[in-house]
Amino acid sequence: MTQNGQIRGCIFGENWSKSDETTWKLLQSHAELKRDSDLGRGNRGITIVLL
């Protein structure tokens, strides 16, 4: 969907960590997300879709 331009990006829960490049860029632009309790926990039950 990213390649087709339907969404800007997608972060799977296992990648929702400050060490992930896409996550880090999102955290830099939306600092309030740094307080998310799932950040850095490798939670496979979440997916973040960037619209």
mmJSON file of the N, C-alpha and C atoms, coordinates in Angstrom:
{"data_MODEL":{"atom_site":{
"group_PDB":["ATOM","ATOM","ATOM","ATOM","ATOM","ATOM","ATOM","ATOM","ATOM","ATOM","ATOM","ATOM","ATOM","ATOM","ATOM","ATOM","ATOM","ATOM","ATOM","ATOM","ATOM","ATOM","ATOM","ATOM","ATOM","ATOM","ATOM","ATOM","ATOM","ATOM","ATOM","ATOM","ATOM","ATOM","ATOM","ATOM","ATOM","ATOM","ATOM","ATOM","ATOM","ATOM","ATOM","ATOM","ATOM","ATOM","ATOM","ATOM","ATOM","ATOM","ATOM","ATOM","ATOM","ATOM","ATOM","ATOM","ATOM","ATOM","ATOM","ATOM","ATOM","ATOM","ATOM","ATOM","ATOM","ATOM","ATOM","ATOM","ATOM","ATOM","ATOM","ATOM","ATOM","ATOM","ATOM","ATOM","ATOM","ATOM","ATOM","ATOM","ATOM","ATOM","ATOM","ATOM","ATOM","ATOM","ATOM","ATOM","ATOM","ATOM","ATOM","ATOM","ATOM","ATOM","ATOM","ATOM","ATOM","ATOM","ATOM","ATOM","ATOM","ATOM","ATOM","ATOM","ATOM","ATOM","ATOM","ATOM","ATOM","ATOM","ATOM","ATOM","ATOM","ATOM","ATOM","ATOM","ATOM","ATOM","ATOM","ATOM","ATOM","ATOM","ATOM","ATOM","ATOM","ATOM","ATOM","ATOM","ATOM","ATOM","ATOM","ATOM","ATOM","ATOM","ATOM","ATOM","ATOM","ATOM","ATOM","ATOM","ATOM","ATOM","ATOM","ATOM","ATOM","ATOM","ATOM","ATOM","ATOM","ATOM","ATOM","ATOM","ATOM"],
"id":[1,2,3,4,5,6,7,8,9,10,11,12,13,14,15,16,17,18,19,20,21,22,23,24,25,26,27,28,29,30,31,32,33,34,35,36,37,38,39,40,41,42,43,44,45,46,47,48,49,50,51,52,53,54,55,56,57,58,59,60,61,62,63,64,65,66,67,68,69,70,71,72,73,74,75,76,77,78,79,80,81,82,83,84,85,86,87,88,89,90,91,92,93,94,95,96,97,98,99,100,101,102,103,104,105,106,107,108,109,110,111,112,113,114,115,116,117,118,119,120,121,122,123,124,125,126,127,128,129,130,131,132,133,134,135,136,137,138,139,140,141,142,143,144,145,146,147,148,149,150,151,152,153],
"type_symbol":["N","C","C","N","C","C","N","C","C","N","C","C","N","C","C","N","C","C","N","C","C","N","C","C","N","C","C","N","C","C","N","C","C","N","C","C","N","C","C","N","C","C","N","C","C","N","C","C","N","C","C","N","C","C","N","C","C","N","C","C","N","C","C","N","C","C","N","C","C","N","C","C","N","C","C","N","C","C","N","C","C","N","C","C","N","C","C","N","C","C","N","C","C","N","C","C","N","C","C","N","C","C","N","C","C","N","C","C","N","C","C","N","C","C","N","C","C","N","C","C","N","C","C","N","C","C","N","C","C","N","C","C","N","C","C","N","C","C","N","C","C","N","C","C","N","C","C","N","C","C","N","C","C"],
"label_atom_id":["N","CA","C","N","CA","C","N","CA","C","N","CA","C","N","CA","C","N","CA","C","N","CA","C","N","CA","C","N","CA","C","N","CA","C","N","CA","C","N","CA","C","N","CA","C","N","CA","C","N","CA","C","N","CA","C","N","CA","C","N","CA","C","N","CA","C","N","CA","C","N","CA","C","N","CA","C","N","CA","C","N","CA","C","N","CA","C","N","CA","C","N","CA","C","N","CA","C","N","CA","C","N","CA","C","N","CA","C","N","CA","C","N","CA","C","N","CA","C","N","CA","C","N","CA","C","N","CA","C","N","CA","C","N","CA","C","N","CA","C","N","CA","C","N","CA","C","N","CA","C","N","CA","C","N","CA","C","N","CA","C","N","CA","C","N","CA","C","N","CA","C","N","CA","C","N","CA","C"],
"label_alt_id":[null,null,null,null,null,null,null,null,null,null,null,null,null,null,null,null,null,null,null,null,null,null,null,null,null,null,null,null,null,null,null,null,null,null,null,null,null,null,null,null,null,null,null,null,null,null,null,null,null,null,null,null,null,null,null,null,null,null,null,null,null,null,null,null,null,null,null,null,null,null,null,null,null,null,null,null,null,null,null,null,null,null,null,null,null,null,null,null,null,null,null,null,null,null,null,null,null,null,null,null,null,null,null,null,null,null,null,null,null,null,null,null,null,null,null,null,null,null,null,null,null,null,null,null,null,null,null,null,null,null,null,null,null,null,null,null,null,null,null,null,null,null,null,null,null,null,null,null,null,null,null,null,null],
"label_comp_id":["MET","MET","MET","THR","THR","THR","GLN","GLN","GLN","ASN","ASN","ASN","GLY","GLY","GLY","GLN","GLN","GLN","ILE","ILE","ILE","ARG","ARG","ARG","GLY","GLY","GLY","CYS","CYS","CYS","ILE","ILE","ILE","PHE","PHE","PHE","GLY","GLY","GLY","GLU","GLU","GLU","ASN","ASN","ASN","TRP","TRP","TRP","SER","SER","SER","LYS","LYS","LYS","SER","SER","SER","ASP","ASP","ASP","GLU","GLU","GLU","THR","THR","THR","THR","THR","THR","TRP","TRP","TRP","LYS","LYS","LYS","LEU","LEU","LEU","LEU","LEU","LEU","GLN","GLN","GLN","SER","SER","SER","HIS","HIS","HIS","ALA","ALA","ALA","GLU","GLU","GLU","LEU","LEU","LEU","LYS","LYS","LYS","ARG","ARG","ARG","ASP","ASP","ASP","SER","SER","SER","ASP","ASP","ASP","LEU","LEU","LEU","GLY","GLY","GLY","ARG","ARG","ARG","GLY","GLY","GLY","ASN","ASN","ASN","ARG","ARG","ARG","GLY","GLY","GLY","ILE","ILE","ILE","THR","THR","THR","ILE","ILE","ILE","VAL","VAL","VAL","LEU","LEU","LEU","LEU","LEU","LEU"],
"label_asym_id":["A","A","A","A","A","A","A","A","A","A","A","A","A","A","A","A","A","A","A","A","A","A","A","A","A","A","A","A","A","A","A","A","A","A","A","A","A","A","A","A","A","A","A","A","A","A","A","A","A","A","A","A","A","A","A","A","A","A","A","A","A","A","A","A","A","A","A","A","A","A","A","A","A","A","A","A","A","A","A","A","A","A","A","A","A","A","A","A","A","A","A","A","A","A","A","A","A","A","A","A","A","A","A","A","A","A","A","A","A","A","A","A","A","A","A","A","A","A","A","A","A","A","A","A","A","A","A","A","A","A","A","A","A","A","A","A","A","A","A","A","A","A","A","A","A","A","A","A","A","A","A","A","A"],
"label_entity_id":["1","1","1","1","1","1","1","1","1","1","1","1","1","1","1","1","1","1","1","1","1","1","1","1","1","1","1","1","1","1","1","1","1","1","1","1","1","1","1","1","1","1","1","1","1","1","1","1","1","1","1","1","1","1","1","1","1","1","1","1","1","1","1","1","1","1","1","1","1","1","1","1","1","1","1","1","1","1","1","1","1","1","1","1","1","1","1","1","1","1","1","1","1","1","1","1","1","1","1","1","1","1","1","1","1","1","1","1","1","1","1","1","1","1","1","1","1","1","1","1","1","1","1","1","1","1","1","1","1","1","1","1","1","1","1","1","1","1","1","1","1","1","1","1","1","1","1","1","1","1","1","1","1"],
"label_seq_id":[1,1,1,2,2,2,3,3,3,4,4,4,5,5,5,6,6,6,7,7,7,8,8,8,9,9,9,10,10,10,11,11,11,12,12,12,13,13,13,14,14,14,15,15,15,16,16,16,17,17,17,18,18,18,19,19,19,20,20,20,21,21,21,22,22,22,23,23,23,24,24,24,25,25,25,26,26,26,27,27,27,28,28,28,29,29,29,30,30,30,31,31,31,32,32,32,33,33,33,34,34,34,35,35,35,36,36,36,37,37,37,38,38,38,39,39,39,40,40,40,41,41,41,42,42,42,43,43,43,44,44,44,45,45,45,46,46,46,47,47,47,48,48,48,49,49,49,50,50,50,51,51,51],
"pdbx_PDB_ins_code":[null,null,null,null,null,null,null,null,null,null,null,null,null,null,null,null,null,null,null,null,null,null,null,null,null,null,null,null,null,null,null,null,null,null,null,null,null,null,null,null,null,null,null,null,null,null,null,null,null,null,null,null,null,null,null,null,null,null,null,null,null,null,null,null,null,null,null,null,null,null,null,null,null,null,null,null,null,null,null,null,null,null,null,null,null,null,null,null,null,null,null,null,null,null,null,null,null,null,null,null,null,null,null,null,null,null,null,null,null,null,null,null,null,null,null,null,null,null,null,null,null,null,null,null,null,null,null,null,null,null,null,null,null,null,null,null,null,null,null,null,null,null,null,null,null,null,null,null,null,null,null,null,null],
"Cartn_x":[0.821,0.0,0.87,2.059,2.978,3.438,3.777,4.253,3.187,1.928,0.811,0.378,0.973,0.621,-0.657,-1.171,-2.401,-2.155,-0.961,-0.563,0.877,1.27,2.642,3.613,3.124,4.005,3.272,3.997,3.43,4.543,4.233,5.193,4.52,5.081,4.548,5.011,4.212,4.477,5.846,6.35,7.674,8.785,8.48,9.446,9.198,8.184,7.823,8.844,10.002,11.133,11.955,12.603,13.432,14.573,14.956,16.051,15.627,14.32,13.803,13.785,14.329,14.464,13.12,12.126,10.813,10.158,10.255,9.708,10.389,11.717,12.465,12.047,11.847,11.399,10.027,9.136,7.797,7.879,8.702,8.855,9.44,10.309,10.883,9.835,8.899,7.873,6.654,6.494,5.367,5.89,6.534,7.225,6.3,5.009,4.079,4.008,4.368,4.341,5.44,6.446,7.524,6.995,5.83,5.222,4.358,4.255,3.422,3.941,3.066,3.472,3.938,3.585,4.01,5.358,5.86,7.123,8.264,8.955,10.103,9.774,8.524,8.129,7.969,8.181,8.056,6.662,5.655,4.265,3.746,3.561,3.062,1.573,0.913,-0.526,-0.898,0.087,-0.235,0.395,-0.196,0.356,0.03,1.019,0.824,0.814,-0.234,-0.363,-0.282,0.631,0.814,0.016,-0.963,-1.842,-1.362],
"Cartn_y":[-1.192,0.0,1.263,1.152,2.284,2.576,1.534,1.699,2.292,2.004,2.525,3.917,4.432,5.754,5.808,4.644,4.607,4.968,4.66,5.04,5.547,6.327,6.845,5.818,4.927,3.935,3.053,2.05,1.076,0.614,0.545,0.044,-1.114,-2.289,-3.455,-3.415,-3.959,-3.89,-4.383,-5.407,-5.923,-4.941,-3.948,-2.911,-1.591,-1.519,-0.293,-0.055,0.44,0.644,1.824,2.512,3.666,3.279,2.022,1.582,1.366,1.363,1.214,2.587,2.682,3.961,4.656,3.92,4.51,4.98,4.164,4.54,5.792,5.842,6.987,8.282,8.217,9.404,9.858,8.913,9.247,9.854,9.29,9.803,11.215,11.496,12.834,13.875,13.496,14.449,14.475,13.446,13.356,12.872,13.775,13.43,12.787,13.085,12.515,10.994,10.428,8.971,8.271,9.014,8.427,7.904,8.359,7.913,6.662,6.143,4.966,3.765,3.097,1.961,0.753,0.677,-0.45,-0.21,0.997,1.328,0.484,-0.215,-1.023,-2.378,-2.791,-4.054,-5.2,-4.943,-6.011,-6.594,-5.763,-6.197,-6.525,-7.796,-8.228,-7.955,-7.489,-7.255,-5.867,-5.042,-3.702,-3.465,-2.566,-2.094,-0.614,0.189,1.621,1.9,2.551,2.881,4.407,4.879,6.306,6.72,7.557,7.977,9.269],
"Cartn_z":[0.0,0.0,0.0,0.586,0.574,-0.848,-1.576,-2.948,-3.848,-3.564,-4.359,-3.92,-2.85,-2.358,-1.54,-1.153,-0.37,1.089,1.606,2.96,2.911,3.932,3.982,4.545,5.398,5.983,6.968,7.459,8.378,9.317,10.6,11.585,12.313,12.193,12.89,14.344,15.229,16.661,17.074,16.421,16.775,16.412,15.563,15.181,15.905,16.757,17.465,18.577,18.169,19.063,18.575,19.497,19.14,18.206,18.189,17.329,15.874,15.609,14.252,13.577,12.378,11.678,11.438,10.978,10.71,12.004,13.041,14.337,14.86,14.771,15.28,14.577,13.264,12.525,13.008,13.241,13.727,15.128,15.985,17.347,17.355,16.417,16.339,15.957,15.113,14.677,15.602,16.427,17.364,18.714,19.438,20.689,21.726,21.681,22.657,22.562,21.41,21.236,22.019,22.47,23.283,24.612,25.026,26.285,26.105,24.886,24.625,25.398,26.107,26.948,26.134,24.864,24.021,23.341,23.391,22.725,23.292,22.414,22.806,23.411,23.375,23.998,23.002,21.715,20.717,20.661,20.768,20.822,19.429,19.152,17.846,17.663,18.704,18.631,18.152,17.797,17.315,15.942,15.198,13.932,13.832,13.491,13.323,11.836,11.358,9.948,9.828,8.996,8.78,7.556,7.777,6.69,6.077],
"occupancy":[1.0,1.0,1.0,1.0,1.0,1.0,1.0,1.0,1.0,1.0,1.0,1.0,1.0,1.0,1.0,1.0,1.0,1.0,1.0,1.0,1.0,1.0,1.0,1.0,1.0,1.0,1.0,1.0,1.0,1.0,1.0,1.0,1.0,1.0,1.0,1.0,1.0,1.0,1.0,1.0,1.0,1.0,1.0,1.0,1.0,1.0,1.0,1.0,1.0,1.0,1.0,1.0,1.0,1.0,1.0,1.0,1.0,1.0,1.0,1.0,1.0,1.0,1.0,1.0,1.0,1.0,1.0,1.0,1.0,1.0,1.0,1.0,1.0,1.0,1.0,1.0,1.0,1.0,1.0,1.0,1.0,1.0,1.0,1.0,1.0,1.0,1.0,1.0,1.0,1.0,1.0,1.0,1.0,1.0,1.0,1.0,1.0,1.0,1.0,1.0,1.0,1.0,1.0,1.0,1.0,1.0,1.0,1.0,1.0,1.0,1.0,1.0,1.0,1.0,1.0,1.0,1.0,1.0,1.0,1.0,1.0,1.0,1.0,1.0,1.0,1.0,1.0,1.0,1.0,1.0,1.0,1.0,1.0,1.0,1.0,1.0,1.0,1.0,1.0,1.0,1.0,1.0,1.0,1.0,1.0,1.0,1.0,1.0,1.0,1.0,1.0,1.0,1.0],
"B_iso_or_equiv":[0.0,0.0,0.0,0.0,0.0,0.0,0.0,0.0,0.0,0.0,0.0,0.0,0.0,0.0,0.0,0.0,0.0,0.0,0.0,0.0,0.0,0.0,0.0,0.0,0.0,0.0,0.0,0.0,0.0,0.0,0.0,0.0,0.0,0.0,0.0,0.0,0.0,0.0,0.0,0.0,0.0,0.0,0.0,0.0,0.0,0.0,0.0,0.0,0.0,0.0,0.0,0.0,0.0,0.0,0.0,0.0,0.0,0.0,0.0,0.0,0.0,0.0,0.0,0.0,0.0,0.0,0.0,0.0,0.0,0.0,0.0,0.0,0.0,0.0,0.0,0.0,0.0,0.0,0.0,0.0,0.0,0.0,0.0,0.0,0.0,0.0,0.0,0.0,0.0,0.0,0.0,0.0,0.0,0.0,0.0,0.0,0.0,0.0,0.0,0.0,0.0,0.0,0.0,0.0,0.0,0.0,0.0,0.0,0.0,0.0,0.0,0.0,0.0,0.0,0.0,0.0,0.0,0.0,0.0,0.0,0.0,0.0,0.0,0.0,0.0,0.0,0.0,0.0,0.0,0.0,0.0,0.0,0.0,0.0,0.0,0.0,0.0,0.0,0.0,0.0,0.0,0.0,0.0,0.0,0.0,0.0,0.0,0.0,0.0,0.0,0.0,0.0,0.0],
"pdbx_formal_charge":[null,null,null,null,null,null,null,null,null,null,null,null,null,null,null,null,null,null,null,null,null,null,null,null,null,null,null,null,null,null,null,null,null,null,null,null,null,null,null,null,null,null,null,null,null,null,null,null,null,null,null,null,null,null,null,null,null,null,null,null,null,null,null,null,null,null,null,null,null,null,null,null,null,null,null,null,null,null,null,null,null,null,null,null,null,null,null,null,null,null,null,null,null,null,null,null,null,null,null,null,null,null,null,null,null,null,null,null,null,null,null,null,null,null,null,null,null,null,null,null,null,null,null,null,null,null,null,null,null,null,null,null,null,null,null,null,null,null,null,null,null,null,null,null,null,null,null,null,null,null,null,null,null],
"auth_seq_id":[1,1,1,2,2,2,3,3,3,4,4,4,5,5,5,6,6,6,7,7,7,8,8,8,9,9,9,10,10,10,11,11,11,12,12,12,13,13,13,14,14,14,15,15,15,16,16,16,17,17,17,18,18,18,19,19,19,20,20,20,21,21,21,22,22,22,23,23,23,24,24,24,25,25,25,26,26,26,27,27,27,28,28,28,29,29,29,30,30,30,31,31,31,32,32,32,33,33,33,34,34,34,35,35,35,36,36,36,37,37,37,38,38,38,39,39,39,40,40,40,41,41,41,42,42,42,43,43,43,44,44,44,45,45,45,46,46,46,47,47,47,48,48,48,49,49,49,50,50,50,51,51,51],
"auth_comp_id":["MET","MET","MET","THR","THR","THR","GLN","GLN","GLN","ASN","ASN","ASN","GLY","GLY","GLY","GLN","GLN","GLN","ILE","ILE","ILE","ARG","ARG","ARG","GLY","GLY","GLY","CYS","CYS","CYS","ILE","ILE","ILE","PHE","PHE","PHE","GLY","GLY","GLY","GLU","GLU","GLU","ASN","ASN","ASN","TRP","TRP","TRP","SER","SER","SER","LYS","LYS","LYS","SER","SER","SER","ASP","ASP","ASP","GLU","GLU","GLU","THR","THR","THR","THR","THR","THR","TRP","TRP","TRP","LYS","LYS","LYS","LEU","LEU","LEU","LEU","LEU","LEU","GLN","GLN","GLN","SER","SER","SER","HIS","HIS","HIS","ALA","ALA","ALA","GLU","GLU","GLU","LEU","LEU","LEU","LYS","LYS","LYS","ARG","ARG","ARG","ASP","ASP","ASP","SER","SER","SER","ASP","ASP","ASP","LEU","LEU","LEU","GLY","GLY","GLY","ARG","ARG","ARG","GLY","GLY","GLY","ASN","ASN","ASN","ARG","ARG","ARG","GLY","GLY","GLY","ILE","ILE","ILE","THR","THR","THR","ILE","ILE","ILE","VAL","VAL","VAL","LEU","LEU","LEU","LEU","LEU","LEU"],
"auth_asym_id":["A","A","A","A","A","A","A","A","A","A","A","A","A","A","A","A","A","A","A","A","A","A","A","A","A","A","A","A","A","A","A","A","A","A","A","A","A","A","A","A","A","A","A","A","A","A","A","A","A","A","A","A","A","A","A","A","A","A","A","A","A","A","A","A","A","A","A","A","A","A","A","A","A","A","A","A","A","A","A","A","A","A","A","A","A","A","A","A","A","A","A","A","A","A","A","A","A","A","A","A","A","A","A","A","A","A","A","A","A","A","A","A","A","A","A","A","A","A","A","A","A","A","A","A","A","A","A","A","A","A","A","A","A","A","A","A","A","A","A","A","A","A","A","A","A","A","A","A","A","A","A","A","A"],
"auth_atom_id":["N","CA","C","N","CA","C","N","CA","C","N","CA","C","N","CA","C","N","CA","C","N","CA","C","N","CA","C","N","CA","C","N","CA","C","N","CA","C","N","CA","C","N","CA","C","N","CA","C","N","CA","C","N","CA","C","N","CA","C","N","CA","C","N","CA","C","N","CA","C","N","CA","C","N","CA","C","N","CA","C","N","CA","C","N","CA","C","N","CA","C","N","CA","C","N","CA","C","N","CA","C","N","CA","C","N","CA","C","N","CA","C","N","CA","C","N","CA","C","N","CA","C","N","CA","C","N","CA","C","N","CA","C","N","CA","C","N","CA","C","N","CA","C","N","CA","C","N","CA","C","N","CA","C","N","CA","C","N","CA","C","N","CA","C","N","CA","C","N","CA","C","N","CA","C","N","CA","C"],
"pdbx_PDB_model_num":[1,1,1,1,1,1,1,1,1,1,1,1,1,1,1,1,1,1,1,1,1,1,1,1,1,1,1,1,1,1,1,1,1,1,1,1,1,1,1,1,1,1,1,1,1,1,1,1,1,1,1,1,1,1,1,1,1,1,1,1,1,1,1,1,1,1,1,1,1,1,1,1,1,1,1,1,1,1,1,1,1,1,1,1,1,1,1,1,1,1,1,1,1,1,1,1,1,1,1,1,1,1,1,1,1,1,1,1,1,1,1,1,1,1,1,1,1,1,1,1,1,1,1,1,1,1,1,1,1,1,1,1,1,1,1,1,1,1,1,1,1,1,1,1,1,1,1,1,1,1,1,1,1]
}}}
